[in-house]
Amino acid sequence: MSENFSVAISYGENLGYVEFDEATKKINVVIGDEVAKRKAEEFLSQVHEIKIPHETLLDFTEEKINPQADAESLKIVLTRLWENTGVHVDWSRPVEYVKLHPHY
C-alpha cells in the first residue's frame, strides 16, 4: 500500500500544504491564498528541465522532471517552487500543525 506525501508551504501570512496521492498521481495544493494556490498548481502541473547533480560538484545533467510522476520527482520540483512562484516550501514544519493553524 502506498502512502501519500505531504509537505507544508507558506505564502505571506498563510500556511498550507502540498499533498501527493501515489495511487492517483494527483497533486493537491491547500492554502488560503488563491494567488498562491493558482501559482503553485500551475507550476506543479508542468514538466521542468532541471539540472540534477551526480558524482562531483561539476557533474550535472539536465533532465525533464514530471512532478506528477512520483513523490521523488515532486520533491525535486518543489525545490524550485519558491524562486518561481514565491510560495515557500516549509520542509521542517509538520503538516498536522499547518492543518490546525493555517495562519501565522
MDTraj code that builds the backbone (N, CA, C; nanometers):
import mdtraj as md
import numpy as np

residues = "MET SER GLU ASN PHE SER VAL ALA ILE SER TYR GLY GLU ASN LEU GLY TYR VAL GLU PHE ASP GLU ALA THR LYS LYS ILE ASN VAL VAL ILE GLY ASP GLU VAL ALA LYS ARG LYS ALA GLU GLU PHE LEU SER GLN VAL HIS GLU ILE LYS ILE PRO HIS GLU THR LEU LEU ASP PHE THR GLU GLU LYS ILE ASN PRO GLN ALA ASP ALA GLU SER LEU LYS ILE VAL LEU THR ARG LEU TRP GLU ASN THR GLY VAL HIS VAL ASP TRP SER ARG PRO VAL GLU TYR VAL LYS LEU HIS PRO HIS TYR".split()
xyz = np.array([
    [0.0842, -0.1186, 0.0000],
    [0.0000, 0.0000, 0.0000],
    [0.0881, 0.1242, 0.0000],
    [0.0624, 0.2158, -0.0912],
    [0.1425, 0.3375, -0.0990],
    [0.0878, 0.4430, -0.0034],
    [0.1768, 0.5309, 0.0367],
    [0.1376, 0.6386, 0.1263],
    [0.1394, 0.7705, 0.0512],
    [0.0637, 0.8657, 0.0995],
    [0.0657, 0.9986, 0.0422],
    [0.1845, 1.0754, 0.0979],
    [0.2409, 1.1599, 0.0139],
    [0.3474, 1.2502, 0.0564],
    [0.2850, 1.3878, 0.0764],
    [0.3219, 1.4566, 0.1831],
    [0.2748, 1.5935, 0.2022],
    [0.3850, 1.6764, 0.2657],
    [0.3822, 1.8054, 0.2333],
    [0.4812, 1.8987, 0.2861],
    [0.4127, 2.0338, 0.3060],
    [0.4535, 2.1047, 0.4109],
    [0.3958, 2.2351, 0.4416],
    [0.4489, 2.3411, 0.3452],
    [0.3636, 2.4410, 0.3175],
    [0.4026, 2.5558, 0.2365],
    [0.3551, 2.6824, 0.3064],
    [0.4105, 2.7961, 0.2651],
    [0.3633, 2.9237, 0.3177],
    [0.3722, 3.0301, 0.2097],
    [0.2852, 3.1300, 0.2235],
    [0.2812, 3.2428, 0.1307],
    [0.2255, 3.3600, 0.2094],
    [0.3080, 3.4600, 0.2324],
    [0.2639, 3.5717, 0.3162],
    [0.2309, 3.5223, 0.4552],
    [0.1114, 3.5521, 0.5011],
    [0.0668, 3.5100, 0.6341],
    [-0.0047, 3.3751, 0.6324],
    [-0.0161, 3.3144, 0.5156],
    [-0.0932, 3.1911, 0.5013],
    [-0.0049, 3.0679, 0.5029],
    [-0.0481, 2.9688, 0.5779],
    [0.0169, 2.8385, 0.5794],
    [-0.0728, 2.7392, 0.5070],
    [-0.0110, 2.6406, 0.4460],
    [-0.0867, 2.5385, 0.3752],
    [0.0009, 2.4171, 0.3524],
    [-0.0374, 2.3346, 0.2560],
    [0.0427, 2.2157, 0.2272],
    [0.0164, 2.1668, 0.0857],
    [0.1121, 2.0907, 0.0368],
    [0.1003, 2.0213, -0.0908],
    [0.0944, 1.8737, -0.0572],
    [-0.0009, 1.8052, -0.1165],
    [-0.0164, 1.6617, -0.0922],
    [-0.0146, 1.5876, -0.2254],
    [0.0539, 1.4740, -0.2278],
    [0.0627, 1.3911, -0.3479],
    [0.0067, 1.2544, -0.3179],
    [-0.0919, 1.2136, -0.3958],
    [-0.1525, 1.0819, -0.3812],
    [-0.0817, 0.9867, -0.4769],
    [-0.0055, 0.8935, -0.4241],
    [0.0724, 0.7984, -0.5054],
    [-0.0167, 0.7135, -0.5955],
    [-0.1334, 0.6775, -0.5481],
    [-0.2215, 0.5887, -0.6247],
    [-0.2791, 0.6573, -0.7486],
    [-0.3192, 0.7836, -0.7334],
    [-0.3826, 0.8551, -0.8448],
    [-0.2869, 0.9491, -0.9174],
    [-0.1683, 0.9703, -0.8603],
    [-0.0687, 1.0640, -0.9164],
    [-0.1217, 1.2069, -0.9181],
    [-0.2070, 1.2393, -0.8226],
    [-0.2694, 1.3718, -0.8161],
    [-0.2004, 1.4578, -0.7102],
    [-0.1720, 1.5822, -0.7491],
    [-0.1142, 1.6804, -0.6583],
    [-0.2262, 1.7737, -0.6137],
    [-0.2388, 1.7920, -0.4826],
    [-0.3401, 1.8803, -0.4252],
    [-0.2700, 1.9903, -0.3471],
    [-0.3000, 2.1157, -0.3809],
    [-0.2437, 2.2308, -0.3093],
    [-0.3534, 2.2889, -0.2218],
    [-0.3272, 2.2981, -0.0916],
    [-0.4243, 2.3522, 0.0037],
    [-0.3604, 2.4710, 0.0730],
    [-0.4136, 2.5912, 0.0448],
    [-0.3657, 2.7136, 0.1097],
    [-0.4759, 2.8185, 0.0968],
    [-0.4872, 2.9053, 0.1949],
    [-0.5948, 3.0037, 0.1989],
    [-0.5798, 3.1199, 0.1030],
    [-0.4682, 3.1336, 0.0374],
    [-0.4452, 3.2428, -0.0568],
    [-0.4643, 3.1902, -0.2000],
    [-0.5624, 3.2439, -0.2707],
    [-0.5947, 3.1941, -0.4050],
    [-0.4826, 3.2188, -0.5056],
    [-0.4106, 3.3294, -0.4911],
    [-0.2978, 3.3575, -0.5814],
    [-0.1897, 3.2518, -0.5624],
    [-0.1561, 3.2236, -0.4373],
    [-0.0548, 3.1220, -0.4079],
    [-0.0986, 2.9851, -0.4586],
    [-0.2231, 2.9522, -0.4366],
    [-0.2762, 2.8221, -0.4806],
    [-0.2658, 2.8084, -0.6323],
    [-0.3088, 2.9119, -0.7048],
    [-0.3046, 2.9094, -0.8510],
    [-0.1607, 2.8986, -0.9020],
    [-0.0703, 2.9785, -0.8445],
    [0.0706, 2.9746, -0.8863],
    [0.1322, 2.8370, -0.8627],
    [0.1090, 2.7814, -0.7452],
    [0.1662, 2.6511, -0.7111],
    [0.1072, 2.5410, -0.7985],
    [-0.0242, 2.5416, -0.8169],
    [-0.0882, 2.4388, -0.9001],
    [-0.0366, 2.4445, -1.0437],
    [-0.0250, 2.5643, -1.0966],
    [0.0234, 2.5789, -1.2341],
    [0.1672, 2.5283, -1.2463],
    [0.2526, 2.5692, -1.1536],
    [0.3935, 2.5273, -1.1570],
    [0.4064, 2.3758, -1.1422],
    [0.3296, 2.3169, -1.0520],
    [0.3405, 2.1735, -1.0253],
    [0.2686, 2.0869, -1.1284],
    [0.2007, 2.1486, -1.2224],
    [0.1348, 2.0713, -1.3279],
    [0.2202, 2.0623, -1.4545],
    [0.3373, 2.1255, -1.4521],
    [0.4241, 2.1292, -1.5696],
    [0.5470, 2.0411, -1.5512],
    [0.5984, 1.9912, -1.6642],
    [0.7266, 1.9205, -1.6657],
    [0.8355, 2.0268, -1.6691],
    [0.9416, 2.0072, -1.5886],
    [1.0500, 2.1054, -1.5786],
    [1.1831, 2.0426, -1.6162],
    [1.2680, 2.1214, -1.6824],
    [1.4047, 2.0785, -1.7096],
    [1.4908, 2.1291, -1.5942],
    [1.5492, 2.0353, -1.5207],
    [1.6253, 2.0685, -1.4001],
    [1.7607, 2.0002, -1.4073],
    [1.8646, 2.0751, -1.3710],
    [1.9989, 2.0173, -1.3674],
    [2.0111, 1.9334, -1.2402],
    [2.0367, 1.8054, -1.2582],
    [2.0456, 1.7099, -1.1484],
    [2.1927, 1.6793, -1.1214],
    [2.2380, 1.6911, -0.9941],
    [2.3784, 1.6629, -0.9631],
    [2.4077, 1.5130, -0.9607],
    [2.5368, 1.4816, -0.9853],
    [2.5787, 1.3417, -0.9838],
    [2.7028, 1.3245, -0.8958],
    [2.8133, 1.2812, -0.9508],
    [2.9319, 1.2434, -0.8723],
    [3.0110, 1.3600, -0.8137],
    [3.0237, 1.4713, -0.8864],
    [3.1057, 1.5834, -0.8388],
    [3.0247, 1.7119, -0.8410],
    [3.0853, 1.8187, -0.7926],
    [3.0184, 1.9488, -0.7932],
    [2.9985, 2.0037, -0.9342],
    [3.0695, 1.9497, -1.0292],
    [3.0592, 1.9956, -1.1673],
    [2.9866, 1.8966, -1.2570],
    [2.9381, 1.7893, -1.1998],
    [2.8758, 1.6809, -1.2770],
    [2.7236, 1.6902, -1.2682],
    [2.6648, 1.7635, -1.3625],
    [2.5195, 1.7801, -1.3681],
    [2.4694, 1.7375, -1.5049],
    [2.3507, 1.6846, -1.5088],
    [2.2832, 1.6614, -1.6358],
    [2.1450, 1.7238, -1.6272],
    [2.1008, 1.7817, -1.7368],
    [1.9677, 1.8399, -1.7409],
    [1.8678, 1.7300, -1.7717],
    [1.7698, 1.7170, -1.6856],
    [1.6694, 1.6126, -1.7017],
    [1.5304, 1.6736, -1.6960],
    [1.4390, 1.6118, -1.7684],
    [1.2990, 1.6535, -1.7614],
    [1.2349, 1.5815, -1.6432],
    [1.1778, 1.6602, -1.5528],
    [1.1172, 1.6057, -1.4315],
    [0.9682, 1.6388, -1.4326],
    [0.8864, 1.5345, -1.4246],
    [0.7422, 1.5498, -1.4164],
    [0.7022, 1.5336, -1.2698],
    [0.6579, 1.6407, -1.2043],
    [0.6246, 1.6312, -1.0619],
    [0.5097, 1.5356, -1.0324],
    [0.4308, 1.5016, -1.1330],
    [0.3187, 1.4115, -1.1130],
    [0.3560, 1.2649, -1.1316],
    [0.4825, 1.2389, -1.1648],
    [0.5255, 1.1006, -1.1886],
    [0.5321, 1.0194, -1.0595],
    [0.5917, 1.0762, -0.9566],
    [0.6053, 1.0090, -0.8279],
    [0.6490, 1.1113, -0.7224],
    [0.6501, 1.0687, -0.5975],
    [0.6822, 1.1604, -0.4873],
    [0.8248, 1.2149, -0.4978],
    [0.9193, 1.1333, -0.5415],
    [1.0588, 1.1801, -0.5537],
    [1.0712, 1.2887, -0.6596],
    [1.0014, 1.2740, -0.7704],
    [1.0034, 1.3775, -0.8745],
    [0.9384, 1.5053, -0.8235],
    [0.8282, 1.4921, -0.7503],
    [0.7630, 1.6086, -0.6918],
    [0.8587, 1.6811, -0.5980],
    [0.9301, 1.6083, -0.5148],
    [1.0244, 1.6703, -0.4215],
    [1.1304, 1.7509, -0.4951],
    [1.1797, 1.6993, -0.6066],
    [1.2808, 1.7723, -0.6844],
    [1.2221, 1.9027, -0.7376],
    [1.1032, 1.8969, -0.7935],
    [1.0401, 2.0170, -0.8477],
    [1.0059, 2.1155, -0.7363],
    [0.9689, 2.0664, -0.6195],
    [0.9378, 2.1552, -0.5067],
    [1.0589, 2.2395, -0.4661],
    [1.1798, 2.1924, -0.4942],
    [1.2989, 2.2718, -0.4604],
    [1.3077, 2.3979, -0.5456],
    [1.2293, 2.4057, -0.6524],
    [1.2280, 2.5230, -0.7411],
    [1.1014, 2.6077, -0.7245],
    [1.0115, 2.5664, -0.6365],
    [0.8817, 2.6332, -0.6231],
    [0.8952, 2.7783, -0.5787],
    [0.9722, 2.8038, -0.4742],
    [0.9803, 2.9371, -0.4170],
    [1.0350, 3.0384, -0.5166],
    [1.1456, 3.0069, -0.5833],
    [1.2050, 3.1051, -0.6741],
    [1.1173, 3.1323, -0.7959],
    [1.0281, 3.0422, -0.8303],
    [0.9416, 3.0604, -0.9463],
    [0.8027, 3.1143, -0.9136],
    [0.7580, 3.0989, -0.7896],
    [0.6202, 3.1388, -0.7551],
    [0.6095, 3.2263, -0.6306],
    [0.7127, 3.2289, -0.5475],
    [0.7034, 3.3000, -0.4204],
    [0.6399, 3.2156, -0.3107],
    [0.5991, 3.0942, -0.3430],
    [0.5419, 3.0018, -0.2439],
    [0.6580, 2.9239, -0.1832],
    [0.6735, 2.9347, -0.0520],
    [0.7856, 2.8734, 0.0192],
    [0.7496, 2.7337, 0.0675],
    [0.8403, 2.6392, 0.0474],
    [0.8208, 2.5034, 0.0990],
    [0.8833, 2.4978, 0.2379],
    [0.8032, 2.4660, 0.3382],
    [0.8476, 2.4581, 0.4777],
    [0.8771, 2.3117, 0.5108],
    [0.9906, 2.2641, 0.4617],
    [1.0244, 2.1219, 0.4739],
    [1.0169, 2.0698, 0.6176],
    [1.0525, 2.1527, 0.7161],
    [1.0592, 2.1036, 0.8542],
    [0.9323, 2.1301, 0.9356],
    [0.8370, 2.2049, 0.8804],
    [0.7141, 2.2337, 0.9548],
    [0.6183, 2.1143, 0.9428],
    [0.5683, 2.0629, 1.0539],
    [0.4747, 1.9499, 1.0485],
    [0.3433, 1.9889, 0.9793],
    [0.2993, 1.9088, 0.8858],
    [0.1760, 1.9364, 0.8121],
    [0.0562, 1.9350, 0.9063],
    [0.0573, 1.8482, 1.0060],
    [-0.0544, 1.8439, 1.1023],
    [-0.0689, 1.9775, 1.1752],
    [0.0429, 2.0444, 1.2047],
    [0.0376, 2.1770, 1.2677],
    [-0.0291, 2.2768, 1.1737],
    [0.0082, 2.2720, 1.0463],
    [-0.0464, 2.3645, 0.9464],
    [-0.1970, 2.3448, 0.9313],
    [-0.2427, 2.2221, 0.9367],
    [-0.3862, 2.1956, 0.9248],
    [-0.4639, 2.2573, 1.0407],
    [-0.4029, 2.2629, 1.1572],
    [-0.4679, 2.3218, 1.2754],
    [-0.4514, 2.4739, 1.2815],
    [-0.3421, 2.5254, 1.2237],
    [-0.3100, 2.6690, 1.2310],
    [-0.2736, 2.7199, 1.0915],
    [-0.3716, 2.7551, 1.0097],
    [-0.3427, 2.7937, 0.8721],
    [-0.2870, 2.9355, 0.8525],
    [-0.2617, 3.0083, 0.9623],
    [-0.2040, 3.1435, 0.9545],
    [-0.0966, 3.1578, 1.0614],
    [-0.0045, 3.2502, 1.0364],
    [0.0983, 3.2822, 1.1384],
    [0.0350, 3.3543, 1.2522],
])
top = md.Topology()
chain = top.add_chain()
for i, resn in enumerate(residues, 1):
    res = top.add_residue(resn, chain, resSeq=i)
    for name in ("N", "CA", "C"):
        top.add_atom(name, md.element.get_by_symbol(name[0]), res)
traj = md.Trajectory(xyz[None], top)
